[in-house]
Each structure stands twice: as C-alpha cells, then as structure tokens.
C-alpha cells in the first residue's frame, strides 16, 4: 500500500481573558469553530457573535442569519479577542475576575 499524504487541520480555537490555568477558564471561554470553506463562527453557550459584537441565538433558517455569523479565521479570532474581556458568568465579567486573580 502506497503512503498517503496526511492532512492536519485546526478546527477549533479557544479564546479567554483568563489565564489558562485559572479555575474558571472554561466558564469564560469563547470558541472559534471551523465550519468549512474557510468560514469560522464565534460561539459561547449556544449563542453566536455577530460582526456588531452582539451575541445572537441561532435563527430557524440557515440562510442570511448564518452567513452574517460566519467569518474568515482572522476576523473570527479578532472578534473573539475583543469580546473576551466582557464575557460574563455569574454576574462577573472576565476582566474583573482576571483583575482579582492578578493576571
């Protein structure tokens, strides 16, 4: 059997304003997920980040709403990085939790 080329593809990036070892890192994380055809979405707790910075629930149709929530990777990561400090869990923003932790 001939050797076949091996493919490696990144399909998910985690963005968080807390240090990786912080005990609440997962609770404040945002996921940038690959959705095919060089398109990425920014998601957290079943909501999707729009290019205006709002977190939206998915729409029943997969047409224009879906298109408005898919980005190239650089844009998706930039939107996630911008949103990360203001992610809120249990009434506390990530940037405030990070400040308390001294990170």
C-alpha positions in Angstrom: 0.0 0.0 0.0 1.4 3.4 -1.0 1.9 6.1 1.6 -0.8 8.6 1.5 -0.4 12.3 2.5 -1.5 13.2 5.9 -3.7 16.2 6.5 -3.8 18.3 9.6 -6.4 20.9 10.2 -7.2 23.2 13.1 -10.9 23.2 13.7 -11.3 25.0 17.0 -9.6 27.8 18.8 -10.4 28.8 22.4 -10.2 32.4 23.4 -10.4 33.6 27.0 -9.4 36.7 29.0 -8.4 34.5 32.0 -5.0 32.7 32.2 -5.1 29.1 31.0 -4.6 27.7 34.5 -7.4 29.8 36.1 -10.0 27.5 37.7 -12.8 29.4 35.8 -11.1 29.5 32.4 -13.6 27.1 30.8 -16.6 29.1 32.2 -15.3 32.3 30.5 -14.1 30.7 27.2 -15.3 31.6 23.7 -14.9 29.0 20.9 -13.9 29.9 17.4 -15.0 27.0 15.3 -14.3 26.0 11.8 -17.4 25.5 9.7 -15.9 24.6 6.3 -15.0 26.5 3.2 -12.6 28.8 5.2 -15.5 30.1 7.3 -15.4 30.3 11.1 -18.0 31.1 13.8 -17.6 32.6 17.2 -19.8 30.8 19.8 -20.4 30.7 23.5 -23.2 28.8 25.4 -25.3 28.3 22.2 -25.1 31.9 21.1 -23.1 33.3 18.1 -21.2 36.5 17.9 -22.1 38.9 15.1 -19.8 41.4 13.5 -21.5 44.1 15.6 -20.4 42.4 18.8 -23.8 41.1 19.9 -24.4 37.5 21.0 -27.4 36.1 19.0 -29.4 32.9 19.4 -29.4 30.8 16.2 -32.2 31.6 13.8 -34.5 28.8 12.5 -33.3 29.4 8.9 -29.8 28.7 7.9 -29.7 31.4 5.2 -28.8 35.1 5.7 -28.5 34.8 9.5 -25.9 32.0 9.1 -24.0 34.0 6.6 -23.9 37.0 8.9 -22.3 34.9 11.6 -19.5 33.3 9.6 -16.1 35.0 9.1 -12.7 34.3 7.9 -10.4 33.0 10.6 -8.6 36.2 11.3 -11.8 38.2 11.7 -13.4 35.5 13.9 -10.4 35.4 16.2 -10.3 39.2 16.4 -14.0 39.4 17.3 -13.5 36.8 20.0 -10.5 38.6 21.4 -12.4 41.8 21.5 -15.4 40.2 23.2 -13.4 38.0 25.7 -12.9 40.6 28.5 -16.6 41.3 28.7 -17.8 37.7 28.9 -20.0 37.4 31.9 -20.5 34.4 34.2 -22.4 34.5 37.5 -22.6 38.3 37.2 -18.8 38.8 36.9 -17.0 39.9 33.8 -13.9 38.1 32.8 -11.7 41.2 33.0 -12.9 41.7 36.6 -12.1 38.1 37.5 -8.7 38.4 35.9 -8.0 41.6 37.8 -8.9 39.8 41.1 -6.6 37.0 40.2 -3.8 39.4 39.4 -3.5 38.2 35.8 
